[in-house]
Amino acid sequence: MQTVPGPADRMSASLARRATALAFATQGMVFISLTTRLPRFSDRWDMSEIDLSLVLLMIVLLAGVGSVVAELVAHRSSSAATLRTGLLVVGVAVPVVAAAPAGPVFVLGLAAYGVGLGIVDATSNMQAVAIEHRYGRPILPSFHGAWTFGGILGACYALAAAHAPLWTAGLVAVVPLLALAAPYLPREHGEALAEAEDVAVPWRPILLVGLGMVLFYMVDTASQTWGPTFLDDVVEAPHSLVALATLPYLVASLAVRLAGDSLVARYGAAPVLRTGAVVASLAMLVVVAAPTWPVAVLGFTLLGAGASVIAPLSFSAAARIAGGDRVRTDAVIARFNQFNYVGGLLGAVLTGLVGAGSLRLGFAVPMVLILAMLPLARAFSPVGRGAAGPVSARPPSAV
């Protein structure tokens, strides 16, 4: 017999949903605020594309370390407490990056930011899948939509402050520091830590879904990391408008992610993912062949619409495959989050290295590889109906 949650449970889940959406938005705002300024940081510290690729490699690797740290700490305490720790690290690191007086200090700040990035990535998704489980229906796309909304704010800020001193980029640090006080979902009393000392992770079925994550972050990171540089160097956009590689991408991504919950519930995960993969590949073709910067901006916009739902559906599918209690699911999500950084390596580092002579060639790599989502899409659908979210014992109207 199903037990319908009381008003207190519903209120707790609703508050936690808003808090976690804030965490996603914070992460997106800070990340985009930094990446849209990469051309300016490169000029300030006289970094070549190879130098920038190596710095990005460092951030990606340390973000992976942060994700591992998140698993270990969340297991001993909770994902809520660990998320607050990650937000604190980000809030401290960003001003160091923005106002660094010397190159080594700049790199040190980016290293600390990378660790914080990984902690927040892992724990915000731990929170999201736990809340989705309570709702009993797909809501991960809207959480990732909050990330995109934050990214839009970050891109708008970068555009507005295009001629302001670089240290002003550090002002966004106030947002993660404020997000520390949000009411994240606590661990329930029945979720004893001692019962999950050895968490057996079902990697085989998760691997196919993880490959989808790799493909998404390969495309997403390539766009957000190298898009402004592409506009600046390849198609010679005005320096003050290079953030347009990111802003329309994020707007299109937000629109699709906000519609993603209902799209997946109606059509199923696999058809949505296949359609998105085709659109994303065609969009990158537009970027690669763009003769002028407005055409490139159009390509980045279509790319945001096509690729946007892959990541949230990946986390939903991984949580569903993991099954078990929340401690087990947290561990799986933290480890699954590592696929994020494999994709980041391909997107940020490989795109830069392959495109060292011409970024058009660098963007051609994800243009082709994203089509691997066509055969992978079926791994995202549970047996039976094509919805992507883990279905709990509670009815959809329970929260």
N, C-alpha and C positions, 0 to 999 in steps of 0.2 A: 504494500500500500504506500503511495507517495505521500510525503509530508510537505505541505505547502509552507514556505517560509513566512514568518510573521513580519509585521511592519518594521521592526528593528533590523531584521536581516535584509529586507528590501532597501531600507535607507542606507545601511552600511555598504551594500554593493553599489548603490547609486552614487554615494559620495566617493567611493573608491574608484568608480569608473571615471568620474570627473577629475579626480586627483591624478590618475594614471594618464588620462588624456593630456593633462597639464605637463606631466613628465615627458611624454612624447613630443609635445609642442616645444618644450624647452630644449630638448635635444636637437630638434630640427632647426630651431632659431639659431642656436650657438654654432652648429656645424655649418650651416649655410652662410652665416655671418663671416666665418673664417675662410671657407673655400672660395667665396666670391671675391675675396681680397687677395687670393694667391698671386695674381699678377703683380700687385703692389708689393707684397712681401718679397717676391722674387726679385723685383727691381731694387728694393731696399737693401737686400743682402747679396745682390749680384749672383743669383742662383741660375744655373743653366737648367734645361729640361731634365738632364740626367741628375743633377743635384736635387731638383725638386722631386723626381721619382724616388730617389733614395730616402728623402725625408718622409715622403708619403709611405714608403715601405716600412719605415720605423714606426709611424703612427699605427699602421694596420697591424703590425706584429705586436705592438704593445697593447692595442685594443684587444687582441686575442688573449694576451696575458690578463687583462682586466676582466674578460669574460670568465676565465678560469678562476680568478680570485672571487668573482661574484658567486660562482657555484659553491666554493668552499665556505665563504662567509655566510651566504644565505642558508646553507645547510645547518650551520651552527646557531644562527640567530633567526633571520627571516629575510625574505626578499624586500620587504618594506624598509627595514633598517639598512640593508645593503644598498638599496636605491638611494637613500638619503646620503650615504657615504660617497657614492659615485657623483651625485650632484654637487657635493661639497668640493670634491677634487676638481671637477670641471670649473666650478665657480672661482677657485683659486688660480687655476692654470691659465685661463683665458686672458686675464689682465697681464700676466707675465709674457705671454705670446705677443700681445698687442703693443706693449710698451717696453719690450726688451731693449736694453741699451747696447747690447753686443750680440753677435751671432750665436755664441754658445748658450747664452741665456735664452734666446729665441728657441733653439733646439731643445733645451731642457724643458721649457714651457710646453712645447708640442709633445714631448715625451710624456709629461704628466697628464696632458689633455688626452693622449691616446689611451692611457690606463683608465681614466675616468670615463671616456667614451665607451669602452668595452663593458665597464661595470653597469653603466646606465642602460646600454643596449640590452644586456642580458636580463637585468632585474625588471626593467619596464615591461619587457615581453613576458617574464614570469607573472607579473601582476596581471597583464592583459589576458593571458590564457586562463588564469584562475577565475577572473571575473567573467570571461566568456563561458566557462563551465557553469557558473552560477546562473547565467542568463539562459543557457540551454539552446542558443542559436548563434549563428555567425555574427560577431561584432568586431573581429580583429581588423577588417579593412577601415572601419571608422577610427580606431586607435591610430593606425598608421596615417590616416587622413589628418589627425591632429599633428603628427610629426610634420606633415606637408604644410599645414597651416602655419606652424611655427617657422618652417623654412621660408615661406612666403614673407612673413614679417622680417626675417633676417635678410632676405634679398632686397626688400623695400628699404630697409635701414641702410644696406650697402649702397643702394642707388642714391638715397638722400644724402649720405655722407661720403659720396664719391670723391669730393675734394677736401674733406676734413682730414686732420692728422690721423695717422694709423692708430695711435693710442686710443682713439675713440671707439675702435672695434671692441675694446675691453669692457665697455659699458654694459654689454649684454650679460656680463657675469652676474649682474644683480638678479636676473631671472632665475637661474638655477638655485641661487641662495634663497630666494623667496619660496621656491618650490619645495624646499626642505620641510616646510610646515604643513604640507598637504596631507589629508587623511587617507593614506594608502591602506590597502587591504591587509589586515593583520593575519598572522597564522592562527588557525583555530586550535583550541585546546586539544582536540583529538588527534592532531597531526604531530605525534610524538617524534622527536628527533631520533631517539634510540632505535626506532623501528625501521629506520632506513639507512643504516650505516653502510651497507653495500648495495648500491643502486645498479641493477642490471639494466643497461640501456639497449633496447632493440635496434641496433645500428643498421641491420640489413634492410628492413622496410623503410627506415628513416633516410637511408642513403639517397634514394631516388628523389625524395622530396628535397633533401639537402642540395642536390645538384640544381634543382630549380632555384633555390636561394642563391647559389653561386652565380647562376646566369643573371638573375635580377641585379645583384649587387655589382656584377661586372659592368652591366649597362648603366646602372644608376650612378656608380662612383665615377665611371668614365665621363659621364655627362656633367656631373656636379663639380668634379675636380678639374677636368680639362676643357669643359665647355667655355668658361670665360677666357681661357688662354687661346682657344680656337678662334673665338670672335676677335680677340685682340691681335693675334699674329697672322692667322690664315686668311680671314676675310676682311680684316682691317676695319672693324667696327670702331666708332669713337670710344676712347678710353673710358669715358664716364658711363657707357652703356653696356660694358661687358657682362654685367650682372643679368642682362636679358637672356643670356644662355641658360640661366637658372630659373628666373622668375616665371616665365610662361610655362616652362616644364613643370614647375611646382603647382601652378594654378590648374593645369590640365590634370595632373596627378591627383590633386585634391578633389576635383569634381568627380573623377571616376571612383576614388576610394570612398567618398561619401555615399555614392550610389552602389558601392560594391557589396554591402551587406544584402541588399534586396536583389541585386543581380545574381549573386551566388545562390541565394535561397530560391530564386525562380528558375534559373537555367542550369545550375550546377557548376562546380569549380572547373571541370575540364573544358567545357566549351568557352567559358570566359577566358581562361588562360590561353587557349589556342588562338582565339581571336586577338588577344592582346599581343601575343608573340609575333604574329604576322604584321600587325600595325607597327610594333616597335622596330622590326627589321626594316620595313619600308621607310620609317621615319629616319633611321640612321643612314639609309641610302640617300635621303634628301640632304642630310648634313654633309656626308662625304662628298657629294657632287655639288654642293651649294656654290654658286658663282658670286653671291653677295651675302652680306651679313643678315639682311632680313629673311632670306631664304633659309639660312642656317637656323635662325630663331624659330621659323615655322617647323623645321625638322625636330628641334629640341622639344617644341610644344607637343607635337604628335607623339614623340617618344614618351613623354610623361603620361599621356593617356594610355598608351599601349602596355607599358611595363608595370604600372602602379600597383596592381593587385597581387603580384606574384609573392612578395614578401609576407604580407599578412596571411595569405592562404597557406604559405609554407609553415608558419608557426602554428596555425590552427591544425594542420594535418599532423605535424610532429607531436603536438600535445595529445591528439586523438590516438595516435599510434602508441604513445608512451603509456597511456592509461594509468591506472593506479591512483595513489593519493597525491596530494599537492607537493609533498617533499620530493617524491619521485619525479613528478612532472617538472618541478623547478630544476632538478639536476639535468633532465633531458634537454630542457630549453636552453640552459647555460651552455651545454656542450653543442647543441644544435646551432647555437649562435655563432659557433666557429666557422660555419659555412659562409656567414656574412663576410668574414675577413678573407677567406679564400677568394670570394668574388671581388672584394676590395683590392686584393693584390692584382688580379687580372685586369680590373677596371682602371685603377689608378696607376699601378706600376707598369704593367705590360703595355697599356695604351701609350704611356709616355715613352717607354723604351722603343717599342716598335715604331712609334710616331716621332722619334727623335729628329728625323730628317723632314718628315711631313706628318702633321697630325691627321691629315685625311686618311693616311694609311693606318694610323693608330686606331681611328674610329671604325675602320673596316673590319677589325677583328671582332668586336662585340656584335656588329651588324650581322655577321654570319652565324656566330655561336648562339645567339638568342633563339634561333630557329630550332634548337634542340628541345625547346619547351613543347613542341608539337607532339613528339612521342612521350615525353615525360608527364604530360598533363593528366593522364589517367591515374597516376599514382596519388593525386591529390584528392580523389573522390573516395569516400567510404563505400563499402559494399552496399549496394541498393541505391538510395537517393544520392544525388550529386552535391548536396550541400557540404560546405567545408568545415563547419564548426563542430567541436565535440559536443555531443548531446548528453546532457546530464539527466538525472532522474527527475528534475524539476520541469514543470511545464513552462513554455516560453513566456507566459504571462506572470510567472511567479515573481519577477523582479521588475 
